[in-house]
Amino acid sequence: MRTVGVEEELLLVDPETGEPRALSAAVLARAALDEVDGDVFEKELHTEMLEFATHPQSGMADLGAEIVRCRKEAARLAEGIGCTVAALATSPLPVRPSIGVGRRYQWMAEHYGITSRDLVLGCHVHVSVESDAEGVAVIDRIRPWLSVLSAISANSPFWQGGDTRYSSYRSRVWQRWPSAGPTEVFGSAECYHRRVADMVATGVLLDEAMVYFDARLSRRYPTVEIRVADVCLHASSAVLVATLARALVETAAREWRAGREPLPHSVSLLRLAAWRAARSGLTEELLHPATMRRLPAEAVVRALLEHVGEALAETGDLDCAREACAELLRTGNGARVQRELMERTGSLREVVRECARRTQT
């Protein structure tokens, strides 16, 4: 069974005002003082962010328990210095984020200007693969389905104090980075590595770590890293995204071994599918990954479940995935929850406070 790990970026906020707080260094210092596992929490580009990474897990119940544990631990550390954490993919309230110290972050600020000032928070899912050859074959075959994961995870309707009318505005902001977004079919690991090397050689990117494909080979682990998801408001949604991601990887690997070619959709079409998912989330229409034609979001989610159904059944995740998708379609993803909170309270500060509470549940 393939292992799965999750990286989540959490927003540090004032527990009373809901405003972002640039306190990641203090939180990490507190973690070191408390002798928290050094592999769990890390700094990020902006000091209003705190990232954690789970250990690889085979069982989704174990993964879910670790996500909740890491979120609670992050909240405990943050509370020790007067703030808290919220699983929000953008700050609903206005923010002027601070760039972290260090040569790498200062290089990014200098070279990318205002783009480096965009505070967005994502969820990255690592799924184990046997080799680079298998990994690239997977990347080629999961491309059309990633927009559905984006719609499921959408959790960023507000930006700088206003409603964007998008469900995942984070994903739109993220596209400003020069190497971000969908990729064409690579065809082989050799072609993949040659493309990455050519991109770095341009000097536009500092190094290979700045190749921000929607799905890429991890530099540190034998995994495919899927990078399209917003950080999810609820841990259960993050588990669902991870469950579907693993099933997509397994399904794609089987297609490769069976000699089935990847769907030949152009990057132009994939960008339209990603835009549609960011705009609609689960409330309107999405583009069907196979046909690239509009269908209700519920039908497209059902198509994803059918596509990966065999892989889900073999890991014992099929019933849970079906139930989780049905619940999400019924009650809404993070974007819908945020808008409902705003409609009910009339206050973005209340939105942030309630989302901070839900982050730990």
Secondary structure as UniProt FT lines:
FT   STRAND          4..13
FT   TURN            15..17
FT   HELIX           24..33
FT   TURN            34..35
FT   TURN            38..40
FT   STRAND          41..42
FT   TURN            47..48
FT   STRAND          49..53
FT   HELIX           60..79
FT   TURN            80..82
FT   STRAND          84..86
FT   HELIX           103..112
FT   HELIX           113..117
FT   STRAND          122..128
FT   HELIX           132..142
FT   HELIX           143..145
FT   HELIX           146..153
FT   STRAND          158..159
FT   TURN            160..161
FT   STRAND          162..163
FT   HELIX           169..174
FT   TURN            175..176
FT   TURN            178..179
FT   HELIX           189..201
FT   HELIX           208..210
FT   STRAND          215..217
FT   STRAND          223..230
FT   HELIX           235..257
FT   TURN            258..259
FT   HELIX           267..280
FT   TURN            281..282
FT   STRAND          285..287
FT   TURN            289..291
FT   STRAND          294..296
FT   HELIX           297..307
FT   HELIX           309..314
FT   TURN            315..316
FT   HELIX           318..331
FT   HELIX           334..345
FT   HELIX           348..359
//
